Amino acid sequence: MAWAALAVIALLAVCQKSNRLNQLESRNATVTAKYDLHRNVDLATFLQSQPPGSTDALVMDTMAPSVIVVARVSLVSRSAGDSQPPRFVSTFRSSDGTNVSKPWQAAVPKQQGEYRAIFGFQQDVMQAETVLAP
């Protein structure tokens, strides 16, 4: 029984290491954002694991990404009369130093809470920032 418990713990450690999760953050005058990076995860399986209706935008560079980034974005302040869904631009710096900017729009306006977008990239992501689109 003790051997089985050790085997399960060892297997979990290997799985966590190979599918490691990193987090990044960005903050500016209008937006705070947290980014969860998932590496070497099957896209279809990952998307099926997301709660229905939880994602505002899906932005893929490829249908077989090596990195999936979940951006959770909050507005610092929102006008009470603003009825339009906000538009954002998320910029990602890859491991080779290239910056890639991806525009996206929230599904519906919210007075509070997070907006979520899921991105897929071939290159590893080292930095991220999200701003309100002009």
C-alpha positions as CSV (number, residue, x, y, z in Angstrom):
1,M,0.0,0.0,0.0
2,A,2.8,2.4,0.9
3,W,4.5,1.6,-2.5
4,A,1.3,2.5,-4.4
5,A,1.0,5.8,-2.5
6,L,4.7,6.7,-3.4
7,A,4.1,5.7,-7.0
8,V,1.0,8.0,-7.2
9,I,3.0,10.9,-5.7
10,A,5.9,10.4,-8.1
11,L,3.5,10.2,-11.0
12,L,1.8,13.5,-10.0
13,A,5.2,15.2,-9.6
14,V,6.2,14.1,-13.1
15,C,2.9,15.4,-14.6
16,Q,3.1,18.7,-12.8
17,K,6.7,19.2,-14.0
18,S,5.9,18.4,-17.7
19,N,2.7,20.5,-17.7
20,R,4.1,23.3,-15.5
21,L,2.0,26.3,-14.9
22,N,3.6,29.7,-14.8
23,Q,1.9,33.0,-14.0
24,L,2.7,36.5,-15.2
25,E,1.1,39.8,-14.2
26,S,0.7,43.3,-15.7
27,R,-0.7,46.5,-14.4
28,N,-1.3,49.9,-15.9
29,A,-3.5,52.9,-15.2
30,T,-6.7,51.2,-16.7
31,V,-6.1,47.4,-16.6
32,T,-4.7,44.8,-14.3
33,A,-4.1,41.3,-15.8
34,K,-3.0,37.9,-14.7
35,Y,-1.8,35.3,-17.2
36,D,-1.7,31.6,-16.6
37,L,0.7,29.8,-18.9
38,H,0.0,26.1,-19.7
39,R,2.7,24.3,-21.7
40,N,2.4,21.1,-23.7
41,V,-1.3,20.7,-23.1
42,D,-3.7,19.4,-25.7
43,L,-5.9,22.4,-26.9
44,A,-9.1,20.4,-27.3
45,T,-8.8,18.8,-23.8
46,F,-7.9,22.2,-22.3
47,L,-10.9,24.0,-23.9
48,Q,-13.3,21.2,-22.8
49,S,-12.1,21.7,-19.2
50,Q,-13.1,25.4,-19.2
51,P,-16.5,26.3,-17.6
52,P,-19.1,27.1,-20.2
53,G,-19.5,30.8,-20.9
54,S,-16.3,31.7,-18.9
55,T,-14.2,32.9,-21.9
56,D,-14.8,36.2,-23.7
57,A,-12.3,35.6,-26.6
58,L,-10.4,32.7,-28.2
59,V,-7.3,33.9,-30.1
60,M,-5.1,31.2,-31.7
61,D,-1.9,31.5,-33.7
62,T,-2.1,27.8,-34.4
63,M,-4.5,25.0,-33.7
64,A,-1.7,23.0,-32.1
65,P,-0.1,25.5,-29.7
66,S,2.8,24.6,-27.5
67,V,1.7,27.3,-25.0
68,I,-1.8,28.2,-24.0
69,V,-2.2,31.5,-22.2
70,V,-5.3,32.4,-20.2
71,A,-5.5,36.1,-19.6
72,R,-7.8,37.3,-16.7
73,V,-8.3,41.0,-17.1
74,S,-9.9,43.5,-14.8
75,L,-10.6,47.2,-15.4
76,V,-9.3,49.6,-12.8
77,S,-12.5,51.7,-13.2
78,R,-15.5,51.5,-15.5
79,S,-18.0,54.2,-16.3
80,A,-21.5,53.4,-15.0
81,G,-23.1,54.4,-18.3
82,D,-20.7,52.5,-20.6
83,S,-22.8,49.8,-22.2
84,Q,-20.2,48.7,-24.9
85,P,-18.0,45.6,-24.2
86,P,-14.4,46.8,-23.7
87,R,-11.8,46.1,-26.4
88,F,-8.3,45.1,-25.4
89,V,-4.9,44.5,-26.9
90,S,-2.7,41.9,-25.3
91,T,1.0,41.9,-26.2
92,F,3.1,38.9,-25.6
93,R,6.9,38.7,-25.8
94,S,8.1,35.3,-27.0
95,S,11.3,33.5,-25.9
96,D,13.1,34.7,-29.1
97,G,12.3,38.4,-28.2
98,T,9.5,38.9,-30.7
99,N,6.5,40.9,-29.6
100,V,3.1,39.7,-30.8
101,S,0.0,42.0,-30.2
102,K,-3.5,40.4,-30.3
103,P,-6.6,42.5,-30.2
104,W,-9.7,41.0,-28.6
105,Q,-13.1,42.1,-27.3
106,A,-15.1,41.2,-24.2
107,A,-18.3,39.3,-24.9
108,V,-20.5,41.5,-22.7
109,P,-19.8,44.7,-20.6
110,K,-19.5,44.1,-16.8
111,Q,-19.5,46.6,-14.0
112,Q,-17.0,44.5,-12.1
113,G,-15.3,41.2,-12.4
114,E,-12.8,39.6,-14.8
115,Y,-12.7,39.3,-18.6
116,R,-11.0,36.1,-19.9
117,A,-9.3,35.4,-23.1
118,I,-7.5,32.3,-24.2
119,F,-4.5,32.6,-26.5
120,G,-2.4,29.9,-28.2
121,F,1.2,30.2,-29.4
122,Q,3.9,28.1,-30.9
123,Q,6.7,30.1,-29.1
124,D,7.1,30.2,-25.3
125,V,5.8,33.4,-23.7
126,M,8.1,35.3,-21.4
127,Q,6.2,38.6,-20.8
128,A,2.6,39.8,-21.3
129,E,0.7,43.1,-21.0
130,T,-2.9,44.1,-21.8
131,V,-4.2,47.6,-22.4
132,L,-7.5,49.0,-23.4
133,A,-7.7,49.4,-27.2
134,P,-7.8,52.9,-28.4
